[in-house]
Amino acid sequence: MAENSFAIFENYKIRRVYNEESETWYFSVTDIIQVLIQQPHYQTARKYWNKLKERLKKEGSESVTNCHRLKLKAADGKYYLTDAASPETVLRIIQSVPSPKAEPIKLWLAKVGYERMQDIADPARSVDRARDYWKQRGRSEKWIQQRMMGQETRNKLTDYWNNHEIKGEEEYAILTNIIHQEWADISIKDHKQLKGLKKQNLRDHMSEAELIFTALAEFSTRQFAESVDATGMEENKEAGKKGGGIAKKARKELESKTGRKVITEENFLPVNRGKTLLEDDEN
């Protein structure tokens, strides 16, 4: 964990910490509760959360299970273990709190859920939405085509993993980093740092060449995994190394012939600004 900071909601500070490995923000659950019940006293909000947590446990809710005990900075300047949760889990907890402040979020969730059902019935909707998003941010048609082809390759690989005893985002992230490290000779974390990225999706800031080699590595990984029916983490780690190695050989061959490096520090961040308009200020 790194980057302890906070976001501002009205007059409340919501503490959060960024996990660079999973690329996820974790927010203080008590701080969220304090906003929802409009409670000026932190300890009162903490007691409310403790009672809610007990009720959710009895109901068998996974929301409590998915909370993490992370060290967050308190008002006295010291760090204490605090219940923290990802945005997905926070939204589920919010749905359990009867509060006028929660209603706008609940309505938004209903809208998103309806749109998701429409996407399932007509997958072209989500594809068109992604294409429009990238167009609005100045991506070329050629880049968009490569990005979408790479995503399709990625989806087929994760489908394979899901059917061969790879469970959860953490294991996906481990395998993805193995593949990336193998073909690029750089970890995902270091690649993001090279490009000056923080929360942003690395693939959305890759050059066309980086997208191509990422897709080649993941395609090769799936092909090899299928050929040996790789199952579980250890066998799929080996498949990832072999698949990434195939793309690595191709990358080195291209670089030797052109004299140009595939891995680049170039990104699509706004000029003179290190984050997108969708991100919070951290002060």
Buried (B, 14 or more C-beta within 10 A) or exposed (E): BEEBBBBEBEEBBBBBBBBBBBBBBBBBBBBBBBBBBEBEEBEEBBBBBEEBBEEBEEEEBEBBEBBBEBBBBEEEEEEEEBBBBBEEBBBBBBEBBEBEBBEEBBEEBEEEEEEEEEBEEEEEBBBEEBBEEBEEEEBEEEBBBBBBBBBEBBEEBBEBBEEBEBEEEEBBBBBBBBBBBBBBBBBBBBBBBBBBBBBBEBBBBBBEBBBBBBBBBBBBBBBBBEEEEBBEBEBBBBBBBBBBBBBBEBBEEBBEEEEEEBBBEEBBBEEEEEBEEEEBEEE
